[in-house]
Amino acid sequence: MAAAHTPKGSDNRSSAGPHGRADERHNPVEKPSRVELLNTGTLKEIIKRPWARSDEHRAPSKAGRNLPAAIAVALILIATLLVGLFLFPLVLALLAGTAAGIGVWEIARSLSYRGIQIPRVPAVIAALLMPLAAYQGGAQYLSYAMALSVTIVVVWRAFGPKEGMLLSIMGSVFALVWASFLLSGAMLLYHADNGALKILTVILLAVSSDTFGYAVGVVWGKHPMAPKISPKKSWEGFAGSAGGAMIVGVLCSVFLLGDSWWQGIILALAIVAVATLGDFSESMIKRELGIKDMGTLLPGHGGVMDRIDSILFAVITGYVIFELFTVLA
């Protein structure tokens, strides 16, 4: 145990003298000659050292992310989302389709680490087209697109090697449902009354759940919710998610949507629950696959699936809850 705390570069106890210092009589240190310095390049390194870039003493951020890059990427995505919501709806559909296609590719890449090979070409194309189908024809077109996507993947895989065929097909269906079908719920929600504002509300709730949960968890988090799946998520953080999301939910419900305040609370609690479930689901999958991030496409954020894991469950849940509000009204 003592060796585990020995400072880096310190002498080993077994070669130390009675006073804890190396016994130079028994362990002479041979200094390199001037010729050896020139031959080994040591002198060259000494001369270059003042101008060399070094990350040796650079302290990483607590989140382990590139903060400026993360902020820049977030701003670009937010701007694109707002353009799609309020100016050009096709941009929203293309944004969802692109995210779904990249998400399926990331899932396929991650599953390949466990020997599960998904036919990426048809799966990615199908994932990209599914939100576009929902944008064009709502739930009916989305159901057609999902059925057709699974059929194409099965037929494509049937002409491939027989080894691992069952796991390949199951993995493909899983990737399509997780990354594309759930995200297509945003396009279903867009077709509802005040659809753009409802999508904005759901996304704000999902983001506020993550933000408040992280802030409260860092300061007061002591009791982990599921230490074997996600050790950093605590019950205190979950309470912060619920409290912050309820405030945002009430404000959005009253001032954005013109609905009752209690509807905002119900929506907020549901979004917090499924957003947390989405985080746990991806954490469980990544832990099983032995990876840290699903991808590296977004600087400072990891992969696309690392950013939309909670939104995937949130948008489809928001669609269902808003439909229930309409029926009960």
Buried (B, 14 or more C-beta within 10 A) or exposed (E): EEEEEEEEEEBEEEEBEEEEEBEEEEEEEEEEEEEEBEEEEEEEEEEEEEEEEEEEEEEEEEEEBBEEEBEEBBEEBEEBBBBBBEEEBEBBBBBBBBBBBBBBBBBBBBBBEEEBBBBBEBBBBBBBBBBBBBBBBBBEBBBEBBEBBBEBBBEBBEEEEEEBBEBBBEBBBBBBBBBBBBBBBBBBBBBBEBBBBBBBBBBBBBBBBBBBBBBBBBEBBEEBBEEEBBEEBBBBBBBBBBBBBBBBBBBBBBEBBEBBEEBBBBBBBBBBBBBBBBBBBBBBBBEEBEBEBBBEBBEBBBBBBBBBBBBBBBBBBBBBBBEEBEEEE
